[in-house]
């Protein structure tokens, strides 16, 4: 563990359990985001997404899809 992280952990240990949990959630989200970024940055994910796109286009062209009523 780096010295910087050790200092931060010591500071976090002084907080209430609720505040510690809140900080832990932020850290967990950051780590999860990094995993997703690494996953999508890989050439394998590009190929996988291209295959999914091609499959969706084939299904749409074959009339196997329907328009969603939900709009974002």
C-alpha positions in Angstrom: 0.0 0.0 0.0 1.3 3.4 -0.8 2.0 6.0 1.8 -0.8 8.2 0.4 -3.3 5.5 0.7 -2.2 4.6 4.2 -2.7 8.3 5.2 -6.2 8.3 3.7 -7.1 5.0 5.4 -6.1 6.5 8.7 -8.3 9.5 8.1 -11.2 7.3 7.0 -10.9 5.2 10.2 -11.7 8.3 12.2 -15.1 8.8 10.5 -18.4 7.3 11.6 -19.4 3.9 10.2 -21.9 5.6 7.9 -19.3 7.9 6.5 -16.8 5.1 6.1 -19.5 3.1 4.2 -20.2 6.1 2.0 -16.5 6.4 1.1 -16.2 2.7 0.5 -19.1 2.9 -1.9 -17.4 5.6 -3.9 -14.2 3.6 -4.1 -16.1 0.4 -5.1 -17.9 2.4 -7.9 -14.5 3.7 -9.1 -13.0 0.2 -9.2 -16.1 -1.2 -11.0 -15.9 1.7 -13.6 -12.2 0.9 -14.2 -13.1 -2.8 -14.9 -15.8 -1.7 -17.4 -13.4 0.7 -19.1 -10.8 -2.0 -19.4 -13.4 -4.4 -20.8 -14.7 -2.0 -23.4 -11.1 -0.9 -24.4 -10.1 -4.4 -25.4 -10.2 -5.4 -29.1 -12.2 -8.5 -28.2 -15.1 -6.4 -26.9 -15.1 -4.5 -30.2 -15.5 -7.7 -32.1 -18.2 -9.0 -29.7 -20.2 -5.7 -30.0 -19.8 -5.8 -33.8 -21.3 -9.4 -33.8 -24.1 -8.3 -31.6 -24.9 -5.3 -33.9 -24.8 -7.6 -37.0 -27.2 -10.0 -35.3 -29.6 -7.3 -34.3 -29.6 -5.9 -37.8 -30.3 -9.3 -39.3 -33.2 -9.9 -36.8 -34.6 -6.4 -37.6 -34.3 -7.0 -41.4 -36.1 -10.4 -40.9 -39.0 -8.7 -39.1 -38.1 -10.4 -35.8 -38.0 -7.2 -33.8 -40.6 -4.7 -32.6 -40.4 -1.1 -31.6 -40.2 -0.5 -27.9 -42.9 1.6 -26.2 -40.3 2.8 -23.7 -38.4 5.9 -24.7 -35.4 7.2 -22.8 
